[in-house]
Amino acid sequence: MDEGITLLTATRSKTKSVFLTYQAETYLRDGEPEIAAATATRSLDLASRIDAPRCVTMVRDLEPELSRYAHTASVGELLERLRAVG
């Protein structure tokens, strides 16, 4: 998946954001909350930059699962950002 995400051009930013969110979800299922948070943050950054509210919502949908790892610094930071986004 990493290679596919890397190959996406700038005109496919929404697709890239969606794939990053899917990848973050996979990392969460695999018990890798730090990597999941970093990947979800990349997706959120991109979605915010291109004004893609549905992509932001996809990242926000990870919040219940991420909350289990709120004690992890990177996850806590992402959760704060998600709350700020609304």
Biopython code that builds the backbone (N, CA, C, O; Angstrom):
import numpy as np
from Bio.PDB.StructureBuilder import StructureBuilder

atoms = [
    (1, "MET", "N", (0.824, -1.184, 0.000)),
    (1, "MET", "CA", (0.000, 0.000, 0.000)),
    (1, "MET", "C", (0.874, 1.256, 0.000)),
    (1, "MET", "O", (0.534, 2.255, -0.635)),
    (2, "ASP", "N", (2.000, 1.199, 0.716)),
    (2, "ASP", "CA", (2.895, 2.360, 0.765)),
    (2, "ASP", "C", (3.312, 2.801, -0.633)),
    (2, "ASP", "O", (3.299, 3.990, -0.952)),
    (3, "GLU", "N", (3.680, 1.836, -1.454)),
    (3, "GLU", "CA", (4.128, 2.171, -2.804)),
    (3, "GLU", "C", (3.003, 2.809, -3.606)),
    (3, "GLU", "O", (3.222, 3.790, -4.318)),
    (4, "GLY", "N", (1.812, 2.260, -3.494)),
    (4, "GLY", "CA", (0.665, 2.814, -4.211)),
    (4, "GLY", "C", (0.361, 4.239, -3.782)),
    (4, "GLY", "O", (0.051, 5.089, -4.617)),
    (5, "ILE", "N", (0.447, 4.503, -2.487)),
    (5, "ILE", "CA", (0.211, 5.852, -1.977)),
    (5, "ILE", "C", (1.269, 6.806, -2.514)),
    (5, "ILE", "O", (0.961, 7.931, -2.906)),
    (6, "THR", "N", (2.505, 6.352, -2.530)),
    (6, "THR", "CA", (3.608, 7.180, -3.019)),
    (6, "THR", "C", (3.443, 7.511, -4.496)),
    (6, "THR", "O", (3.818, 8.599, -4.933)),
    (7, "LEU", "N", (2.894, 6.594, -5.258)),
    (7, "LEU", "CA", (2.757, 6.795, -6.698)),
    (7, "LEU", "C", (1.602, 7.718, -7.088)),
    (7, "LEU", "O", (1.533, 8.169, -8.231)),
    (8, "LEU", "N", (0.703, 8.000, -6.158)),
    (8, "LEU", "CA", (-0.421, 8.878, -6.481)),
    (8, "LEU", "C", (0.072, 10.300, -6.732)),
    (8, "LEU", "O", (0.877, 10.836, -5.970)),
    (9, "THR", "N", (-0.418, 10.893, -7.795)),
    (9, "THR", "CA", (-0.022, 12.260, -8.138)),
    (9, "THR", "C", (-0.790, 13.268, -7.287)),
    (9, "THR", "O", (-1.749, 12.913, -6.601)),
    (10, "ALA", "N", (-0.362, 14.512, -7.337)),
    (10, "ALA", "CA", (-1.002, 15.575, -6.556)),
    (10, "ALA", "C", (-2.471, 15.748, -6.934)),
    (10, "ALA", "O", (-3.269, 16.207, -6.117)),
    (11, "THR", "N", (-2.829, 15.390, -8.148)),
    (11, "THR", "CA", (-4.228, 15.517, -8.565)),
    (11, "THR", "C", (-5.111, 14.448, -7.922)),
    (11, "THR", "O", (-6.336, 14.504, -8.036)),
    (12, "ARG", "N", (-4.508, 13.495, -7.261)),
    (12, "ARG", "CA", (-5.247, 12.414, -6.595)),
    (12, "ARG", "C", (-5.169, 12.540, -5.075)),
    (12, "ARG", "O", (-5.127, 11.535, -4.365)),
    (13, "SER", "N", (-5.151, 13.766, -4.585)),
    (13, "SER", "CA", (-4.969, 14.010, -3.154)),
    (13, "SER", "C", (-6.077, 13.404, -2.297)),
    (13, "SER", "O", (-5.806, 12.868, -1.222)),
    (14, "LYS", "N", (-7.316, 13.484, -2.762)),
    (14, "LYS", "CA", (-8.409, 12.886, -1.980)),
    (14, "LYS", "C", (-8.226, 11.374, -1.875)),
    (14, "LYS", "O", (-8.409, 10.788, -0.808)),
    (15, "THR", "N", (-7.867, 10.760, -2.985)),
    (15, "THR", "CA", (-7.622, 9.317, -2.979)),
    (15, "THR", "C", (-6.495, 8.977, -2.016)),
    (15, "THR", "O", (-6.576, 8.000, -1.273)),
    (16, "LYS", "N", (-5.449, 9.786, -2.035)),
    (16, "LYS", "CA", (-4.317, 9.563, -1.138)),
    (16, "LYS", "C", (-4.761, 9.667, 0.314)),
    (16, "LYS", "O", (-4.363, 8.850, 1.145)),
    (17, "SER", "N", (-5.576, 10.658, 0.624)),
    (17, "SER", "CA", (-6.072, 10.819, 1.991)),
    (17, "SER", "C", (-6.898, 9.608, 2.423)),
    (17, "SER", "O", (-6.760, 9.124, 3.547)),
    (18, "VAL", "N", (-7.747, 9.128, 1.535)),
    (18, "VAL", "CA", (-8.566, 7.945, 1.832)),
    (18, "VAL", "C", (-7.675, 6.731, 2.089)),
    (18, "VAL", "O", (-7.872, 6.008, 3.065)),
    (19, "PHE", "N", (-6.703, 6.513, 1.220)),
    (19, "PHE", "CA", (-5.808, 5.363, 1.390)),
    (19, "PHE", "C", (-5.001, 5.461, 2.678)),
    (19, "PHE", "O", (-4.789, 4.455, 3.356)),
    (20, "LEU", "N", (-4.550, 6.666, 3.018)),
    (20, "LEU", "CA", (-3.819, 6.842, 4.277)),
    (20, "LEU", "C", (-4.702, 6.485, 5.470)),
    (20, "LEU", "O", (-4.235, 5.881, 6.435)),
    (21, "THR", "N", (-5.966, 6.855, 5.399)),
    (21, "THR", "CA", (-6.886, 6.518, 6.488)),
    (21, "THR", "C", (-7.089, 5.010, 6.577)),
    (21, "THR", "O", (-7.102, 4.448, 7.672)),
    (22, "TYR", "N", (-7.247, 4.357, 5.435)),
    (22, "TYR", "CA", (-7.360, 2.893, 5.439)),
    (22, "TYR", "C", (-6.109, 2.258, 6.039)),
    (22, "TYR", "O", (-6.189, 1.293, 6.800)),
    (23, "GLN", "N", (-4.965, 2.809, 5.688)),
    (23, "GLN", "CA", (-3.710, 2.279, 6.209)),
    (23, "GLN", "C", (-3.637, 2.484, 7.725)),
    (23, "GLN", "O", (-3.199, 1.591, 8.449)),
    (24, "ALA", "N", (-4.060, 3.640, 8.199)),
    (24, "ALA", "CA", (-4.072, 3.904, 9.642)),
    (24, "ALA", "C", (-4.984, 2.915, 10.359)),
    (24, "ALA", "O", (-4.655, 2.422, 11.439)),
    (25, "GLU", "N", (-6.120, 2.634, 9.755)),
    (25, "GLU", "CA", (-7.054, 1.668, 10.329)),
    (25, "GLU", "C", (-6.407, 0.283, 10.439)),
    (25, "GLU", "O", (-6.594, -0.418, 11.434)),
    (26, "THR", "N", (-5.660, -0.098, 9.432)),
    (26, "THR", "CA", (-4.955, -1.380, 9.451)),
    (26, "THR", "C", (-3.920, -1.410, 10.564)),
    (26, "THR", "O", (-3.804, -2.407, 11.277)),
    (27, "TYR", "N", (-3.164, -0.324, 10.720)),
    (27, "TYR", "CA", (-2.180, -0.254, 11.800)),
    (27, "TYR", "C", (-2.858, -0.378, 13.166)),
    (27, "TYR", "O", (-2.324, -1.024, 14.068)),
    (28, "LEU", "N", (-4.016, 0.230, 13.318)),
    (28, "LEU", "CA", (-4.742, 0.094, 14.586)),
    (28, "LEU", "C", (-5.122, -1.358, 14.841)),
    (28, "LEU", "O", (-4.945, -1.865, 15.949)),
    (29, "ARG", "N", (-5.639, -2.024, 13.822)),
    (29, "ARG", "CA", (-6.016, -3.438, 13.973)),
    (29, "ARG", "C", (-4.811, -4.297, 14.314)),
    (29, "ARG", "O", (-4.934, -5.303, 15.013)),
    (30, "ASP", "N", (-3.639, -3.896, 13.814)),
    (30, "ASP", "CA", (-2.411, -4.651, 14.070)),
    (30, "ASP", "C", (-1.758, -4.282, 15.398)),
    (30, "ASP", "O", (-0.688, -4.794, 15.727)),
    (31, "GLY", "N", (-2.395, -3.396, 16.163)),
    (31, "GLY", "CA", (-1.854, -3.013, 17.466)),
    (31, "GLY", "C", (-0.672, -2.065, 17.390)),
    (31, "GLY", "O", (0.204, -2.094, 18.254)),
    (32, "GLU", "N", (-0.640, -1.230, 16.369)),
    (32, "GLU", "CA", (0.443, -0.260, 16.165)),
    (32, "GLU", "C", (-0.114, 1.164, 16.265)),
    (32, "GLU", "O", (-0.201, 1.858, 15.251)),
    (33, "PRO", "N", (-0.492, 1.611, 17.464)),
    (33, "PRO", "CA", (-1.161, 2.914, 17.578)),
    (33, "PRO", "C", (-0.294, 4.106, 17.190)),
    (33, "PRO", "O", (-0.812, 5.089, 16.660)),
    (34, "GLU", "N", (1.010, 4.043, 17.442)),
    (34, "GLU", "CA", (1.868, 5.180, 17.097)),
    (34, "GLU", "C", (1.936, 5.369, 15.583)),
    (34, "GLU", "O", (1.835, 6.487, 15.079)),
    (35, "ILE", "N", (2.108, 4.265, 14.870)),
    (35, "ILE", "CA", (2.166, 4.341, 13.408)),
    (35, "ILE", "C", (0.796, 4.731, 12.862)),
    (35, "ILE", "O", (0.700, 5.501, 11.906)),
    (36, "ALA", "N", (-0.257, 4.200, 13.467)),
    (36, "ALA", "CA", (-1.613, 4.558, 13.048)),
    (36, "ALA", "C", (-1.848, 6.051, 13.216)),
    (36, "ALA", "O", (-2.410, 6.697, 12.331)),
    (37, "ALA", "N", (-1.421, 6.602, 14.343)),
    (37, "ALA", "CA", (-1.614, 8.034, 14.596)),
    (37, "ALA", "C", (-0.826, 8.872, 13.601)),
    (37, "ALA", "O", (-1.334, 9.870, 13.090)),
    (38, "ALA", "N", (0.404, 8.478, 13.324)),
    (38, "ALA", "CA", (1.221, 9.230, 12.364)),
    (38, "ALA", "C", (0.588, 9.203, 10.973)),
    (38, "ALA", "O", (0.565, 10.216, 10.273)),
    (39, "THR", "N", (0.082, 8.052, 10.588)),
    (39, "THR", "CA", (-0.531, 7.908, 9.269)),
    (39, "THR", "C", (-1.845, 8.673, 9.198)),
    (39, "THR", "O", (-2.121, 9.340, 8.201)),
    (40, "ALA", "N", (-2.651, 8.580, 10.240)),
    (40, "ALA", "CA", (-3.915, 9.320, 10.281)),
    (40, "ALA", "C", (-3.662, 10.827, 10.293)),
    (40, "ALA", "O", (-4.427, 11.594, 9.709)),
    (41, "THR", "N", (-2.596, 11.242, 10.953)),
    (41, "THR", "CA", (-2.245, 12.666, 10.970)),
    (41, "THR", "C", (-1.879, 13.138, 9.568)),
    (41, "THR", "O", (-2.270, 14.231, 9.159)),
    (42, "ARG", "N", (-1.135, 12.324, 8.834)),
    (42, "ARG", "CA", (-0.816, 12.674, 7.435)),
    (42, "ARG", "C", (-2.092, 12.827, 6.619)),
    (42, "ARG", "O", (-2.218, 13.754, 5.819)),
    (43, "SER", "N", (-3.032, 11.918, 6.825)),
    (43, "SER", "CA", (-4.296, 11.988, 6.107)),
    (43, "SER", "C", (-5.069, 13.242, 6.492)),
    (43, "SER", "O", (-5.606, 13.935, 5.628)),
    (44, "LEU", "N", (-5.125, 13.530, 7.783)),
    (44, "LEU", "CA", (-5.847, 14.714, 8.262)),
    (44, "LEU", "C", (-5.207, 15.995, 7.727)),
    (44, "LEU", "O", (-5.911, 16.915, 7.309)),
    (45, "ASP", "N", (-3.889, 16.056, 7.738)),
    (45, "ASP", "CA", (-3.186, 17.228, 7.199)),
    (45, "ASP", "C", (-3.549, 17.446, 5.732)),
    (45, "ASP", "O", (-3.871, 18.559, 5.315)),
    (46, "LEU", "N", (-3.491, 16.376, 4.969)),
    (46, "LEU", "CA", (-3.793, 16.464, 3.546)),
    (46, "LEU", "C", (-5.253, 16.846, 3.324)),
    (46, "LEU", "O", (-5.546, 17.738, 2.527)),
    (47, "ALA", "N", (-6.160, 16.187, 4.015)),
    (47, "ALA", "CA", (-7.588, 16.471, 3.860)),
    (47, "ALA", "C", (-7.909, 17.915, 4.233)),
    (47, "ALA", "O", (-8.728, 18.561, 3.580)),
    (48, "SER", "N", (-7.273, 18.413, 5.269)),
    (48, "SER", "CA", (-7.495, 19.804, 5.683)),
    (48, "SER", "C", (-6.943, 20.769, 4.638)),
    (48, "SER", "O", (-7.573, 21.778, 4.323)),
    (49, "ARG", "N", (-5.777, 20.457, 4.108)),
    (49, "ARG", "CA", (-5.132, 21.328, 3.122)),
    (49, "ARG", "C", (-5.953, 21.436, 1.838)),
    (49, "ARG", "O", (-6.015, 22.505, 1.231)),
    (50, "ILE", "N", (-6.583, 20.337, 1.421)),
    (50, "ILE", "CA", (-7.343, 20.356, 0.162)),
    (50, "ILE", "C", (-8.836, 20.580, 0.401)),
    (50, "ILE", "O", (-9.639, 20.509, -0.529)),
    (51, "ASP", "N", (-9.197, 20.848, 1.647)),
    (51, "ASP", "CA", (-10.591, 21.099, 2.020)),
    (51, "ASP", "C", (-11.494, 19.941, 1.577)),
    (51, "ASP", "O", (-12.407, 20.107, 0.770)),
    (52, "ALA", "N", (-11.201, 18.769, 2.136)),
    (52, "ALA", "CA", (-11.955, 17.553, 1.817)),
    (52, "ALA", "C", (-12.661, 17.057, 3.081)),
    (52, "ALA", "O", (-12.138, 16.186, 3.776)),
    (53, "PRO", "N", (-13.839, 17.601, 3.384)),
    (53, "PRO", "CA", (-14.512, 17.267, 4.641)),
    (53, "PRO", "C", (-14.844, 15.786, 4.811)),
    (53, "PRO", "O", (-14.820, 15.275, 5.930)),
    (54, "ARG", "N", (-15.151, 15.098, 3.729)),
    (54, "ARG", "CA", (-15.442, 13.663, 3.872)),
    (54, "ARG", "C", (-14.202, 12.889, 4.294)),
    (54, "ARG", "O", (-14.297, 11.920, 5.048)),
    (55, "CYS", "N", (-13.050, 13.311, 3.814)),
    (55, "CYS", "CA", (-11.797, 12.665, 4.219)),
    (55, "CYS", "C", (-11.500, 12.959, 5.686)),
    (55, "CYS", "O", (-11.022, 12.088, 6.413)),
    (56, "VAL", "N", (-11.782, 14.177, 6.116)),
    (56, "VAL", "CA", (-11.616, 14.520, 7.535)),
    (56, "VAL", "C", (-12.537, 13.645, 8.377)),
    (56, "VAL", "O", (-12.140, 13.158, 9.436)),
    (57, "THR", "N", (-13.759, 13.448, 7.910)),
    (57, "THR", "CA", (-14.715, 12.603, 8.632)),
    (57, "THR", "C", (-14.210, 11.169, 8.737)),
    (57, "THR", "O", (-14.395, 10.519, 9.765)),
    (58, "MET", "N", (-13.581, 10.680, 7.692)),
    (58, "MET", "CA", (-13.035, 9.320, 7.743)),
    (58, "MET", "C", (-11.993, 9.194, 8.847)),
    (58, "MET", "O", (-11.973, 8.202, 9.577)),
    (59, "VAL", "N", (-11.128, 10.196, 8.970)),
    (59, "VAL", "CA", (-10.127, 10.169, 10.042)),
    (59, "VAL", "C", (-10.833, 10.266, 11.386)),
    (59, "VAL", "O", (-10.488, 9.551, 12.326)),
    (60, "ARG", "N", (-11.812, 11.142, 11.477)),
    (60, "ARG", "CA", (-12.550, 11.305, 12.728)),
    (60, "ARG", "C", (-13.235, 9.995, 13.140)),
    (60, "ARG", "O", (-13.385, 9.721, 14.330)),
    (61, "ASP", "N", (-13.642, 9.203, 12.175)),
    (61, "ASP", "CA", (-14.290, 7.920, 12.473)),
    (61, "ASP", "C", (-13.351, 6.933, 13.170)),
    (61, "ASP", "O", (-13.808, 5.947, 13.748)),
    (62, "LEU", "N", (-12.052, 7.193, 13.120)),
    (62, "LEU", "CA", (-11.080, 6.347, 13.820)),
    (62, "LEU", "C", (-11.002, 6.683, 15.311)),
    (62, "LEU", "O", (-10.401, 5.940, 16.087)),
    (63, "GLU", "N", (-11.606, 7.796, 15.707)),
    (63, "GLU", "CA", (-11.467, 8.285, 17.079)),
    (63, "GLU", "C", (-11.838, 7.261, 18.155)),
    (63, "GLU", "O", (-11.090, 7.130, 19.124)),
    (64, "PRO", "N", (-12.940, 6.537, 18.040)),
    (64, "PRO", "CA", (-13.252, 5.569, 19.106)),
    (64, "PRO", "C", (-12.143, 4.535, 19.323)),
    (64, "PRO", "O", (-11.800, 4.213, 20.460)),
    (65, "GLU", "N", (-11.598, 4.030, 18.243)),
    (65, "GLU", "CA", (-10.520, 3.039, 18.366)),
    (65, "GLU", "C", (-9.233, 3.694, 18.861)),
    (65, "GLU", "O", (-8.522, 3.123, 19.688)),
    (66, "LEU", "N", (-8.934, 4.886, 18.357)),
    (66, "LEU", "CA", (-7.737, 5.605, 18.807)),
    (66, "LEU", "C", (-7.803, 5.925, 20.297)),
    (66, "LEU", "O", (-6.781, 5.928, 20.982)),
    (67, "SER", "N", (-8.993, 6.191, 20.789)),
    (67, "SER", "CA", (-9.165, 6.578, 22.198)),
    (67, "SER", "C", (-8.633, 5.527, 23.164)),
    (67, "SER", "O", (-8.258, 5.851, 24.291)),
    (68, "ARG", "N", (-8.599, 4.289, 22.735)),
    (68, "ARG", "CA", (-8.040, 3.227, 23.582)),
    (68, "ARG", "C", (-6.563, 3.462, 23.869)),
    (68, "ARG", "O", (-6.024, 2.943, 24.846)),
    (69, "TYR", "N", (-5.913, 4.245, 23.015)),
    (69, "TYR", "CA", (-4.475, 4.499, 23.132)),
    (69, "TYR", "C", (-4.184, 5.963, 23.451)),
    (69, "TYR", "O", (-3.105, 6.463, 23.132)),
    (70, "ALA", "N", (-5.130, 6.647, 24.073)),
    (70, "ALA", "CA", (-4.993, 8.083, 24.351)),
    (70, "ALA", "C", (-3.761, 8.394, 25.188)),
    (70, "ALA", "O", (-3.243, 9.509, 25.135)),
    (71, "HIS", "N", (-3.286, 7.419, 25.962)),
    (71, "HIS", "CA", (-2.093, 7.620, 26.799)),
    (71, "HIS", "C", (-0.809, 7.707, 25.971)),
    (71, "HIS", "O", (0.223, 8.150, 26.474)),
    (72, "THR", "N", (-0.869, 7.290, 24.717)),
    (72, "THR", "CA", (0.281, 7.373, 23.818)),
    (72, "THR", "C", (0.348, 8.797, 23.272)),
    (72, "THR", "O", (-0.649, 9.321, 22.776)),
    (73, "ALA", "N", (1.524, 9.424, 23.363)),
    (73, "ALA", "CA", (1.662, 10.847, 23.021)),
    (73, "ALA", "C", (1.126, 11.184, 21.631)),
    (73, "ALA", "O", (0.342, 12.121, 21.481)),
    (74, "SER", "N", (1.541, 10.436, 20.622)),
    (74, "SER", "CA", (1.125, 10.770, 19.257)),
    (74, "SER", "C", (-0.379, 10.606, 19.067)),
    (74, "SER", "O", (-1.006, 11.368, 18.330)),
    (75, "VAL", "N", (-0.951, 9.614, 19.730)),
    (75, "VAL", "CA", (-2.396, 9.411, 19.645)),
    (75, "VAL", "C", (-3.113, 10.541, 20.375)),
    (75, "VAL", "O", (-4.101, 11.078, 19.873)),
    (76, "GLY", "N", (-2.623, 10.903, 21.548)),
    (76, "GLY", "CA", (-3.228, 11.998, 22.304)),
    (76, "GLY", "C", (-3.235, 13.297, 21.518)),
    (76, "GLY", "O", (-4.223, 14.032, 21.527)),
    (77, "GLU", "N", (-2.131, 13.578, 20.837)),
    (77, "GLU", "CA", (-2.043, 14.793, 20.018)),
    (77, "GLU", "C", (-3.057, 14.762, 18.878)),
    (77, "GLU", "O", (-3.713, 15.765, 18.598)),
    (78, "LEU", "N", (-3.182, 13.617, 18.226)),
    (78, "LEU", "CA", (-4.148, 13.497, 17.138)),
    (78, "LEU", "C", (-5.568, 13.658, 17.664)),
    (78, "LEU", "O", (-6.383, 14.338, 17.040)),
    (79, "LEU", "N", (-5.872, 13.047, 18.794)),
    (79, "LEU", "CA", (-7.211, 13.176, 19.367)),
    (79, "LEU", "C", (-7.533, 14.633, 19.688)),
    (79, "LEU", "O", (-8.661, 15.078, 19.475)),
    (80, "GLU", "N", (-6.559, 15.375, 20.194)),
    (80, "GLU", "CA", (-6.767, 16.807, 20.452)),
    (80, "GLU", "C", (-7.081, 17.549, 19.164)),
    (80, "GLU", "O", (-7.988, 18.380, 19.125)),
    (81, "ARG", "N", (-6.336, 17.251, 18.118)),
    (81, "ARG", "CA", (-6.598, 17.896, 16.822)),
    (81, "ARG", "C", (-7.988, 17.566, 16.309)),
    (81, "ARG", "O", (-8.687, 18.438, 15.794)),
    (82, "LEU", "N", (-8.388, 16.313, 16.446)),
    (82, "LEU", "CA", (-9.712, 15.917, 15.967)),
    (82, "LEU", "C", (-10.810, 16.644, 16.731)),
    (82, "LEU", "O", (-11.820, 17.035, 16.147)),
    (83, "ARG", "N", (-10.619, 16.825, 18.023)),
    (83, "ARG", "CA", (-11.607, 17.572, 18.813)),
    (83, "ARG", "C", (-11.658, 19.030, 18.377)),
    (83, "ARG", "O", (-12.730, 19.634, 18.345)),
    (84, "ALA", "N", (-10.508, 19.592, 18.042)),
    (84, "ALA", "CA", (-10.442, 20.988, 17.612)),
    (84, "ALA", "C", (-11.108, 21.190, 16.245)),
    (84, "ALA", "O", (-11.700, 22.236, 15.978)),
    (85, "VAL", "N", (-10.998, 20.172, 15.389)),
    (85, "VAL", "CA", (-11.602, 20.255, 14.061)),
    (85, "VAL", "C", (-13.120, 20.230, 14.180)),
    (85, "VAL", "O", (-13.826, 20.760, 13.322)),
    (86, "GLY", "N", (-13.609, 19.623, 15.230)),
    (86, "GLY", "CA", (-15.046, 19.625, 15.470)),
    (86, "GLY", "C", (-15.627, 18.314, 15.240)),
    (86, "GLY", "O", (-16.835, 18.139, 15.398)),
]
sb = StructureBuilder()
sb.init_structure("model")
sb.init_model(0)
sb.init_chain("A")
sb.init_seg("    ")
for serial, (resi, resn, name, xyz) in enumerate(atoms, 1):
    if name == "N":
        sb.init_residue(resn, " ", resi, " ")
    sb.init_atom(name, np.array(xyz, "f"), 0.0, 1.0, " ", f" {name:<3s}", serial, name[0])
structure = sb.get_structure()
